[in-house]
Amino acid sequence: MKGRHSGVVIQGKRAGESDWSDLGKDNYSPYVDGRPPLTAGTSETRQYRMRYLDKDNEVGEWSDVVSVVTIP
């Protein structure tokens, strides 16, 4: 819940990636990760983290990391 903040900035990692990738900024739920799987037709585990956005400024600490398994 973003409360008084204008949005969130989102970062993600896919299996085998060691660095976080900037996925964008989002002002309305839900956020949809439109990236295709690394290997077509297979499921994969993705990790996400977010932090608040006030206008164009990132504020606060990163959220806890959430892991999601995609379905092909």
PDB file of N, CA, C and O in Angstrom, chain B, residues numbered from 101:
ATOM      1  N   MET B 101       0.851  -1.177   0.000  1.00  0.00           N
ATOM      2  CA  MET B 101       0.000   0.000   0.000  1.00  0.00           C
ATOM      3  C   MET B 101       0.895   1.238   0.000  1.00  0.00           C
ATOM      4  O   MET B 101       1.777   1.381   0.847  1.00  0.00           O
ATOM      5  N   LYS B 102       0.656   2.118  -0.953  1.00  0.00           N
ATOM      6  CA  LYS B 102       1.549   3.263  -1.093  1.00  0.00           C
ATOM      7  C   LYS B 102       1.140   4.461  -0.257  1.00  0.00           C
ATOM      8  O   LYS B 102       1.919   5.404  -0.118  1.00  0.00           O
ATOM      9  N   GLY B 103      -0.068   4.450   0.305  1.00  0.00           N
ATOM     10  CA  GLY B 103      -0.493   5.521   1.206  1.00  0.00           C
ATOM     11  C   GLY B 103      -0.362   6.905   0.587  1.00  0.00           C
ATOM     12  O   GLY B 103      -0.946   7.179  -0.461  1.00  0.00           O
ATOM     13  N   ARG B 104       0.403   7.775   1.233  1.00  0.00           N
ATOM     14  CA  ARG B 104       0.530   9.161   0.782  1.00  0.00           C
ATOM     15  C   ARG B 104       1.552   9.337  -0.334  1.00  0.00           C
ATOM     16  O   ARG B 104       1.731  10.448  -0.834  1.00  0.00           O
ATOM     17  N   HIS B 105       2.221   8.267  -0.731  1.00  0.00           N
ATOM     18  CA  HIS B 105       3.235   8.345  -1.781  1.00  0.00           C
ATOM     19  C   HIS B 105       2.575   8.276  -3.152  1.00  0.00           C
ATOM     20  O   HIS B 105       1.487   7.721  -3.298  1.00  0.00           O
ATOM     21  N   SER B 106       3.242   8.845  -4.160  1.00  0.00           N
ATOM     22  CA  SER B 106       2.643   8.903  -5.489  1.00  0.00           C
ATOM     23  C   SER B 106       2.791   7.614  -6.277  1.00  0.00           C
ATOM     24  O   SER B 106       2.098   7.426  -7.277  1.00  0.00           O
ATOM     25  N   GLY B 107       3.680   6.721  -5.852  1.00  0.00           N
ATOM     26  CA  GLY B 107       3.871   5.466  -6.559  1.00  0.00           C
ATOM     27  C   GLY B 107       5.014   4.682  -5.972  1.00  0.00           C
ATOM     28  O   GLY B 107       5.462   4.939  -4.854  1.00  0.00           O
ATOM     29  N   VAL B 108       5.487   3.706  -6.753  1.00  0.00           N
ATOM     30  CA  VAL B 108       6.622   2.887  -6.353  1.00  0.00           C
ATOM     31  C   VAL B 108       7.576   2.733  -7.526  1.00  0.00           C
ATOM     32  O   VAL B 108       7.181   2.855  -8.685  1.00  0.00           O
ATOM     33  N   VAL B 109       8.827   2.463  -7.211  1.00  0.00           N
ATOM     34  CA  VAL B 109       9.820   2.071  -8.208  1.00  0.00           C
ATOM     35  C   VAL B 109      10.057   0.578  -7.985  1.00  0.00           C
ATOM     36  O   VAL B 109      10.142   0.127  -6.843  1.00  0.00           O
ATOM     37  N   ILE B 110      10.163  -0.185  -9.068  1.00  0.00           N
ATOM     38  CA  ILE B 110      10.202  -1.642  -8.987  1.00  0.00           C
ATOM     39  C   ILE B 110      11.497  -2.165  -9.601  1.00  0.00           C
ATOM     40  O   ILE B 110      11.916  -1.717 -10.668  1.00  0.00           O
ATOM     41  N   GLN B 111      12.119  -3.112  -8.918  1.00  0.00           N
ATOM     42  CA  GLN B 111      13.288  -3.803  -9.441  1.00  0.00           C
ATOM     43  C   GLN B 111      13.028  -5.302  -9.394  1.00  0.00           C
ATOM     44  O   GLN B 111      12.269  -5.783  -8.552  1.00  0.00           O
ATOM     45  N   GLY B 112      13.663  -6.038 -10.304  1.00  0.00           N
ATOM     46  CA  GLY B 112      13.474  -7.480 -10.340  1.00  0.00           C
ATOM     47  C   GLY B 112      14.735  -8.224 -10.718  1.00  0.00           C
ATOM     48  O   GLY B 112      15.672  -7.660 -11.282  1.00  0.00           O
ATOM     49  N   LYS B 113      14.735  -9.519 -10.391  1.00  0.00           N
ATOM     50  CA  LYS B 113      15.804 -10.443 -10.771  1.00  0.00           C
ATOM     51  C   LYS B 113      15.161 -11.749 -11.198  1.00  0.00           C
ATOM     52  O   LYS B 113      14.178 -12.200 -10.610  1.00  0.00           O
ATOM     53  N   ARG B 114      15.731 -12.345 -12.231  1.00  0.00           N
ATOM     54  CA  ARG B 114      15.302 -13.673 -12.645  1.00  0.00           C
ATOM     55  C   ARG B 114      16.361 -14.688 -12.223  1.00  0.00           C
ATOM     56  O   ARG B 114      17.485 -14.313 -11.887  1.00  0.00           O
ATOM     57  N   ALA B 115      16.006 -15.962 -12.240  1.00  0.00           N
ATOM     58  CA  ALA B 115      16.930 -17.019 -11.823  1.00  0.00           C
ATOM     59  C   ALA B 115      18.260 -16.869 -12.556  1.00  0.00           C
ATOM     60  O   ALA B 115      18.297 -16.691 -13.774  1.00  0.00           O
ATOM     61  N   GLY B 116      19.343 -16.942 -11.798  1.00  0.00           N
ATOM     62  CA  GLY B 116      20.667 -16.844 -12.385  1.00  0.00           C
ATOM     63  C   GLY B 116      21.200 -15.433 -12.488  1.00  0.00           C
ATOM     64  O   GLY B 116      22.386 -15.249 -12.764  1.00  0.00           O
ATOM     65  N   GLU B 117      20.369 -14.433 -12.277  1.00  0.00           N
ATOM     66  CA  GLU B 117      20.822 -13.040 -12.321  1.00  0.00           C
ATOM     67  C   GLU B 117      21.289 -12.624 -10.936  1.00  0.00           C
ATOM     68  O   GLU B 117      20.634 -12.915  -9.936  1.00  0.00           O
ATOM     69  N   SER B 118      22.430 -11.941 -10.885  1.00  0.00           N
ATOM     70  CA  SER B 118      22.939 -11.512  -9.583  1.00  0.00           C
ATOM     71  C   SER B 118      22.642 -10.041  -9.302  1.00  0.00           C
ATOM     72  O   SER B 118      22.678  -9.616  -8.148  1.00  0.00           O
ATOM     73  N   ASP B 119      22.353  -9.267 -10.335  1.00  0.00           N
ATOM     74  CA  ASP B 119      22.083  -7.838 -10.183  1.00  0.00           C
ATOM     75  C   ASP B 119      20.596  -7.549 -10.357  1.00  0.00           C
ATOM     76  O   ASP B 119      19.902  -8.211 -11.129  1.00  0.00           O
ATOM     77  N   TRP B 120      20.128  -6.552  -9.626  1.00  0.00           N
ATOM     78  CA  TRP B 120      18.743  -6.088  -9.766  1.00  0.00           C
ATOM     79  C   TRP B 120      18.612  -5.286 -11.054  1.00  0.00           C
ATOM     80  O   TRP B 120      19.504  -4.512 -11.399  1.00  0.00           O
ATOM     81  N   SER B 121      17.504  -5.468 -11.764  1.00  0.00           N
ATOM     82  CA  SER B 121      17.181  -4.699 -12.974  1.00  0.00           C
ATOM     83  C   SER B 121      16.067  -3.714 -12.653  1.00  0.00           C
ATOM     84  O   SER B 121      15.099  -4.064 -11.977  1.00  0.00           O
ATOM     85  N   ASP B 122      16.201  -2.488 -13.134  1.00  0.00           N
ATOM     86  CA  ASP B 122      15.132  -1.508 -12.981  1.00  0.00           C
ATOM     87  C   ASP B 122      14.004  -1.881 -13.935  1.00  0.00           C
ATOM     88  O   ASP B 122      14.209  -1.967 -15.146  1.00  0.00           O
ATOM     89  N   LEU B 123      12.809  -2.103 -13.381  1.00  0.00           N
ATOM     90  CA  LEU B 123      11.664  -2.483 -14.191  1.00  0.00           C
ATOM     91  C   LEU B 123      10.734  -1.312 -14.470  1.00  0.00           C
ATOM     92  O   LEU B 123       9.901  -1.378 -15.374  1.00  0.00           O
ATOM     93  N   GLY B 124      10.871  -0.256 -13.708  1.00  0.00           N
ATOM     94  CA  GLY B 124      10.055   0.912 -13.973  1.00  0.00           C
ATOM     95  C   GLY B 124       9.423   1.488 -12.729  1.00  0.00           C
ATOM     96  O   GLY B 124       9.725   1.101 -11.600  1.00  0.00           O
ATOM     97  N   LYS B 125       8.538   2.422 -12.980  1.00  0.00           N
ATOM     98  CA  LYS B 125       7.796   3.101 -11.918  1.00  0.00           C
ATOM     99  C   LYS B 125       6.329   2.827 -12.157  1.00  0.00           C
ATOM    100  O   LYS B 125       5.883   2.731 -13.300  1.00  0.00           O
ATOM    101  N   ASP B 126       5.578   2.703 -11.073  1.00  0.00           N
ATOM    102  CA  ASP B 126       4.168   2.377 -11.208  1.00  0.00           C
ATOM    103  C   ASP B 126       3.363   3.202 -10.215  1.00  0.00           C
ATOM    104  O   ASP B 126       3.728   3.311  -9.044  1.00  0.00           O
ATOM    105  N   ASN B 127       2.277   3.774 -10.686  1.00  0.00           N
ATOM    106  CA  ASN B 127       1.414   4.590  -9.838  1.00  0.00           C
ATOM    107  C   ASN B 127       0.109   3.894  -9.472  1.00  0.00           C
ATOM    108  O   ASN B 127      -0.606   4.345  -8.577  1.00  0.00           O
ATOM    109  N   TYR B 128      -0.208   2.793 -10.162  1.00  0.00           N
ATOM    110  CA  TYR B 128      -1.479   2.114  -9.931  1.00  0.00           C
ATOM    111  C   TYR B 128      -1.261   0.608  -9.911  1.00  0.00           C
ATOM    112  O   TYR B 128      -0.477   0.076 -10.697  1.00  0.00           O
ATOM    113  N   SER B 129      -1.949  -0.063  -9.022  1.00  0.00           N
ATOM    114  CA  SER B 129      -1.902  -1.510  -8.924  1.00  0.00           C
ATOM    115  C   SER B 129      -2.833  -2.116  -9.965  1.00  0.00           C
ATOM    116  O   SER B 129      -3.863  -1.515 -10.269  1.00  0.00           O
ATOM    117  N   PRO B 130      -2.520  -3.261 -10.513  1.00  0.00           N
ATOM    118  CA  PRO B 130      -1.349  -4.086 -10.266  1.00  0.00           C
ATOM    119  C   PRO B 130      -0.211  -3.745 -11.228  1.00  0.00           C
ATOM    120  O   PRO B 130      -0.434  -3.141 -12.277  1.00  0.00           O
ATOM    121  N   TYR B 131       1.001  -4.134 -10.861  1.00  0.00           N
ATOM    122  CA  TYR B 131       2.138  -4.040 -11.769  1.00  0.00           C
ATOM    123  C   TYR B 131       2.237  -5.372 -12.502  1.00  0.00           C
ATOM    124  O   TYR B 131       2.141  -6.429 -11.878  1.00  0.00           O
ATOM    125  N   VAL B 132       2.428  -5.333 -13.816  1.00  0.00           N
ATOM    126  CA  VAL B 132       2.562  -6.547 -14.620  1.00  0.00           C
ATOM    127  C   VAL B 132       3.953  -6.571 -15.237  1.00  0.00           C
ATOM    128  O   VAL B 132       4.331  -5.659 -15.974  1.00  0.00           O
ATOM    129  N   ASP B 133       4.704  -7.612 -14.934  1.00  0.00           N
ATOM    130  CA  ASP B 133       6.030  -7.815 -15.519  1.00  0.00           C
ATOM    131  C   ASP B 133       5.843  -8.505 -16.856  1.00  0.00           C
ATOM    132  O   ASP B 133       5.553  -9.701 -16.900  1.00  0.00           O
ATOM    133  N   GLY B 134       6.004  -7.777 -17.938  1.00  0.00           N
ATOM    134  CA  GLY B 134       5.742  -8.300 -19.271  1.00  0.00           C
ATOM    135  C   GLY B 134       6.937  -8.965 -19.932  1.00  0.00           C
ATOM    136  O   GLY B 134       6.863  -9.330 -21.105  1.00  0.00           O
ATOM    137  N   ARG B 135       8.040  -9.131 -19.204  1.00  0.00           N
ATOM    138  CA  ARG B 135       9.213  -9.757 -19.805  1.00  0.00           C
ATOM    139  C   ARG B 135       8.945 -11.236 -20.078  1.00  0.00           C
ATOM    140  O   ARG B 135       8.338 -11.917 -19.251  1.00  0.00           O
ATOM    141  N   PRO B 136       9.392 -11.738 -21.233  1.00  0.00           N
ATOM    142  CA  PRO B 136       9.236 -13.167 -21.501  1.00  0.00           C
ATOM    143  C   PRO B 136      10.186 -13.981 -20.627  1.00  0.00           C
ATOM    144  O   PRO B 136      11.161 -13.439 -20.108  1.00  0.00           O
ATOM    145  N   PRO B 137       9.913 -15.274 -20.459  1.00  0.00           N
ATOM    146  CA  PRO B 137      10.838 -16.111 -19.692  1.00  0.00           C
ATOM    147  C   PRO B 137      12.203 -16.192 -20.385  1.00  0.00           C
ATOM    148  O   PRO B 137      12.304 -16.032 -21.601  1.00  0.00           O
ATOM    149  N   LEU B 138      13.241 -16.440 -19.594  1.00  0.00           N
ATOM    150  CA  LEU B 138      14.582 -16.571 -20.164  1.00  0.00           C
ATOM    151  C   LEU B 138      14.653 -17.749 -21.121  1.00  0.00           C
ATOM    152  O   LEU B 138      15.343 -17.681 -22.138  1.00  0.00           O
ATOM    153  N   THR B 139      13.944 -18.832 -20.802  1.00  0.00           N
ATOM    154  CA  THR B 139      13.841 -19.987 -21.690  1.00  0.00           C
ATOM    155  C   THR B 139      12.371 -20.156 -22.042  1.00  0.00           C
ATOM    156  O   THR B 139      11.546 -20.437 -21.173  1.00  0.00           O
ATOM    157  N   ALA B 140      12.047 -19.984 -23.317  1.00  0.00           N
ATOM    158  CA  ALA B 140      10.651 -20.019 -23.762  1.00  0.00           C
ATOM    159  C   ALA B 140       9.955 -21.301 -23.316  1.00  0.00           C
ATOM    160  O   ALA B 140      10.521 -22.391 -23.397  1.00  0.00           O
ATOM    161  N   GLY B 141       8.715 -21.152 -22.843  1.00  0.00           N
ATOM    162  CA  GLY B 141       7.885 -22.289 -22.485  1.00  0.00           C
ATOM    163  C   GLY B 141       8.184 -22.914 -21.134  1.00  0.00           C
ATOM    164  O   GLY B 141       7.641 -23.972 -20.814  1.00  0.00           O
ATOM    165  N   THR B 142       9.038 -22.281 -20.329  1.00  0.00           N
ATOM    166  CA  THR B 142       9.360 -22.840 -19.014  1.00  0.00           C
ATOM    167  C   THR B 142       8.975 -21.863 -17.918  1.00  0.00           C
ATOM    168  O   THR B 142       8.922 -20.652 -18.133  1.00  0.00           O
ATOM    169  N   SER B 143       8.705 -22.412 -16.735  1.00  0.00           N
ATOM    170  CA  SER B 143       8.449 -21.546 -15.588  1.00  0.00           C
ATOM    171  C   SER B 143       9.791 -21.101 -15.022  1.00  0.00           C
ATOM    172  O   SER B 143      10.822 -21.725 -15.272  1.00  0.00           O
ATOM    173  N   GLU B 144       9.764 -20.022 -14.260  1.00  0.00           N
ATOM    174  CA  GLU B 144      10.987 -19.535 -13.629  1.00  0.00           C
ATOM    175  C   GLU B 144      10.624 -18.774 -12.369  1.00  0.00           C
ATOM    176  O   GLU B 144       9.501 -18.295 -12.214  1.00  0.00           O
ATOM    177  N   THR B 145      11.592 -18.671 -11.474  1.00  0.00           N
ATOM    178  CA  THR B 145      11.400 -17.909 -10.255  1.00  0.00           C
ATOM    179  C   THR B 145      11.933 -16.497 -10.473  1.00  0.00           C
ATOM    180  O   THR B 145      13.052 -16.307 -10.950  1.00  0.00           O
ATOM    181  N   ARG B 146      11.122 -15.525 -10.119  1.00  0.00           N
ATOM    182  CA  ARG B 146      11.517 -14.121 -10.212  1.00  0.00           C
ATOM    183  C   ARG B 146      11.418 -13.498  -8.827  1.00  0.00           C
ATOM    184  O   ARG B 146      10.558 -13.861  -8.024  1.00  0.00           O
ATOM    185  N   GLN B 147      12.308 -12.559  -8.566  1.00  0.00           N
ATOM    186  CA  GLN B 147      12.279 -11.831  -7.303  1.00  0.00           C
ATOM    187  C   GLN B 147      12.018 -10.362  -7.595  1.00  0.00           C
ATOM    188  O   GLN B 147      12.470  -9.816  -8.601  1.00  0.00           O
ATOM    189  N   TYR B 148      11.274  -9.737  -6.685  1.00  0.00           N
ATOM    190  CA  TYR B 148      10.930  -8.324  -6.839  1.00  0.00           C
ATOM    191  C   TYR B 148      11.147  -7.584  -5.533  1.00  0.00           C
ATOM    192  O   TYR B 148      11.025  -8.154  -4.448  1.00  0.00           O
ATOM    193  N   ARG B 149      11.473  -6.304  -5.655  1.00  0.00           N
ATOM    194  CA  ARG B 149      11.504  -5.399  -4.505  1.00  0.00           C
ATOM    195  C   ARG B 149      11.042  -4.034  -4.984  1.00  0.00           C
ATOM    196  O   ARG B 149      11.167  -3.697  -6.162  1.00  0.00           O
ATOM    197  N   MET B 150      10.510  -3.258  -4.059  1.00  0.00           N
ATOM    198  CA  MET B 150       9.985  -1.937  -4.387  1.00  0.00           C
ATOM    199  C   MET B 150      10.364  -0.947  -3.299  1.00  0.00           C
ATOM    200  O   MET B 150      10.684  -1.316  -2.169  1.00  0.00           O
ATOM    201  N   ARG B 151      10.317   0.315  -3.677  1.00  0.00           N
ATOM    202  CA  ARG B 151      10.367   1.371  -2.667  1.00  0.00           C
ATOM    203  C   ARG B 151       9.527   2.530  -3.166  1.00  0.00           C
ATOM    204  O   ARG B 151       9.208   2.638  -4.350  1.00  0.00           O
ATOM    205  N   TYR B 152       9.180   3.392  -2.221  1.00  0.00           N
ATOM    206  CA  TYR B 152       8.240   4.465  -2.517  1.00  0.00           C
ATOM    207  C   TYR B 152       8.818   5.504  -3.462  1.00  0.00           C
ATOM    208  O   TYR B 152      10.030   5.686  -3.577  1.00  0.00           O
ATOM    209  N   LEU B 153       7.895   6.173  -4.128  1.00  0.00           N
ATOM    210  CA  LEU B 153       8.214   7.239  -5.063  1.00  0.00           C
ATOM    211  C   LEU B 153       7.361   8.445  -4.691  1.00  0.00           C
ATOM    212  O   LEU B 153       6.137   8.341  -4.612  1.00  0.00           O
ATOM    213  N   ASP B 154       7.991   9.569  -4.465  1.00  0.00           N
ATOM    214  CA  ASP B 154       7.300  10.834  -4.258  1.00  0.00           C
ATOM    215  C   ASP B 154       7.655  11.733  -5.420  1.00  0.00           C
ATOM    216  O   ASP B 154       8.758  12.273  -5.500  1.00  0.00           O
ATOM    217  N   LYS B 155       6.690  11.884  -6.325  1.00  0.00           N
ATOM    218  CA  LYS B 155       6.923  12.562  -7.604  1.00  0.00           C
ATOM    219  C   LYS B 155       8.055  11.825  -8.306  1.00  0.00           C
ATOM    220  O   LYS B 155       7.863  10.662  -8.662  1.00  0.00           O
ATOM    221  N   ASP B 156       9.217  12.422  -8.528  1.00  0.00           N
ATOM    222  CA  ASP B 156      10.319  11.732  -9.203  1.00  0.00           C
ATOM    223  C   ASP B 156      11.407  11.261  -8.239  1.00  0.00           C
ATOM    224  O   ASP B 156      12.467  10.814  -8.678  1.00  0.00           O
ATOM    225  N   ASN B 157      11.163  11.352  -6.949  1.00  0.00           N
ATOM    226  CA  ASN B 157      12.189  11.030  -5.961  1.00  0.00           C
ATOM    227  C   ASN B 157      11.914   9.699  -5.287  1.00  0.00           C
ATOM    228  O   ASN B 157      10.829   9.486  -4.747  1.00  0.00           O
ATOM    229  N   GLU B 158      12.905   8.787  -5.315  1.00  0.00           N
ATOM    230  CA  GLU B 158      12.802   7.529  -4.599  1.00  0.00           C
ATOM    231  C   GLU B 158      13.049   7.799  -3.126  1.00  0.00           C
ATOM    232  O   GLU B 158      14.004   8.488  -2.766  1.00  0.00           O
ATOM    233  N   VAL B 159      12.191   7.257  -2.276  1.00  0.00           N
ATOM    234  CA  VAL B 159      12.310   7.496  -0.834  1.00  0.00           C
ATOM    235  C   VAL B 159      12.164   6.192  -0.065  1.00  0.00           C
ATOM    236  O   VAL B 159      11.526   5.245  -0.525  1.00  0.00           O
ATOM    237  N   GLY B 160      12.769   6.168   1.114  1.00  0.00           N
ATOM    238  CA  GLY B 160      12.635   5.024   1.995  1.00  0.00           C
ATOM    239  C   GLY B 160      13.545   3.877   1.628  1.00  0.00           C
ATOM    240  O   GLY B 160      14.333   3.939   0.685  1.00  0.00           O
ATOM    241  N   GLU B 161      13.404   2.828   2.412  1.00  0.00           N
ATOM    242  CA  GLU B 161      14.200   1.613   2.221  1.00  0.00           C
ATOM    243  C   GLU B 161      13.508   0.697   1.216  1.00  0.00           C
ATOM    244  O   GLU B 161      12.311   0.826   0.962  1.00  0.00           O
ATOM    245  N   TRP B 162      14.278  -0.229   0.650  1.00  0.00           N
ATOM    246  CA  TRP B 162      13.691  -1.237  -0.226  1.00  0.00           C
ATOM    247  C   TRP B 162      12.791  -2.147   0.594  1.00  0.00           C
ATOM    248  O   TRP B 162      13.062  -2.410   1.766  1.00  0.00           O
ATOM    249  N   SER B 163      11.735  -2.621  -0.019  1.00  0.00           N
ATOM    250  CA  SER B 163      10.820  -3.557   0.627  1.00  0.00           C
ATOM    251  C   SER B 163      11.508  -4.906   0.830  1.00  0.00           C
ATOM    252  O   SER B 163      12.609  -5.139   0.331  1.00  0.00           O
ATOM    253  N   ASP B 164      10.847  -5.777   1.563  1.00  0.00           N
ATOM    254  CA  ASP B 164      11.289  -7.164   1.602  1.00  0.00           C
ATOM    255  C   ASP B 164      11.210  -7.718   0.180  1.00  0.00           C
ATOM    256  O   ASP B 164      10.411  -7.249  -0.630  1.00  0.00           O
ATOM    257  N   VAL B 165      12.029  -8.700  -0.114  1.00  0.00           N
ATOM    258  CA  VAL B 165      12.027  -9.335  -1.432  1.00  0.00           C
ATOM    259  C   VAL B 165      10.892 -10.358  -1.492  1.00  0.00           C
ATOM    260  O   VAL B 165      10.697 -11.149  -0.569  1.00  0.00           O
ATOM    261  N   VAL B 166      10.149 -10.321  -2.600  1.00  0.00           N
ATOM    262  CA  VAL B 166       9.060 -11.276  -2.844  1.00  0.00           C
ATOM    263  C   VAL B 166       9.459 -12.154  -4.011  1.00  0.00           C
ATOM    264  O   VAL B 166       9.887 -11.655  -5.052  1.00  0.00           O
ATOM    265  N   SER B 167       9.318 -13.469  -3.841  1.00  0.00           N
ATOM    266  CA  SER B 167       9.625 -14.420  -4.906  1.00  0.00           C
ATOM    267  C   SER B 167       8.331 -14.929  -5.518  1.00  0.00           C
ATOM    268  O   SER B 167       7.362 -15.212  -4.814  1.00  0.00           O
ATOM    269  N   VAL B 168       8.334 -15.041  -6.854  1.00  0.00           N
ATOM    270  CA  VAL B 168       7.155 -15.493  -7.595  1.00  0.00           C
ATOM    271  C   VAL B 168       7.607 -16.527  -8.621  1.00  0.00           C
ATOM    272  O   VAL B 168       8.634 -16.346  -9.276  1.00  0.00           O
ATOM    273  N   VAL B 169       6.844 -17.612  -8.764  1.00  0.00           N
ATOM    274  CA  VAL B 169       7.127 -18.604  -9.795  1.00  0.00           C
ATOM    275  C   VAL B 169       6.147 -18.356 -10.929  1.00  0.00           C
ATOM    276  O   VAL B 169       4.934 -18.358 -10.722  1.00  0.00           O
ATOM    277  N   THR B 170       6.678 -18.140 -12.135  1.00  0.00           N
ATOM    278  CA  THR B 170       5.825 -17.899 -13.294  1.00  0.00           C
ATOM    279  C   THR B 170       5.329 -19.246 -13.857  1.00  0.00           C
ATOM    280  O   THR B 170       5.936 -20.292 -13.626  1.00  0.00           O
ATOM    281  N   ILE B 171       4.229 -19.190 -14.590  1.00  0.00           N
ATOM    282  CA  ILE B 171       3.665 -20.378 -15.232  1.00  0.00           C
ATOM    283  C   ILE B 171       3.725 -20.134 -16.731  1.00  0.00           C
ATOM    284  O   ILE B 171       3.266 -19.097 -17.210  1.00  0.00           O
ATOM    285  N   PRO B 172       4.297 -21.097 -17.490  1.00  0.00           N
ATOM    286  CA  PRO B 172       4.418 -20.882 -18.942  1.00  0.00           C
ATOM    287  C   PRO B 172       3.078 -20.887 -19.651  1.00  0.00           C
ATOM    288  O   PRO B 172       3.023 -20.720 -20.869  1.00  0.00           O
TER     289      PRO B 172
END
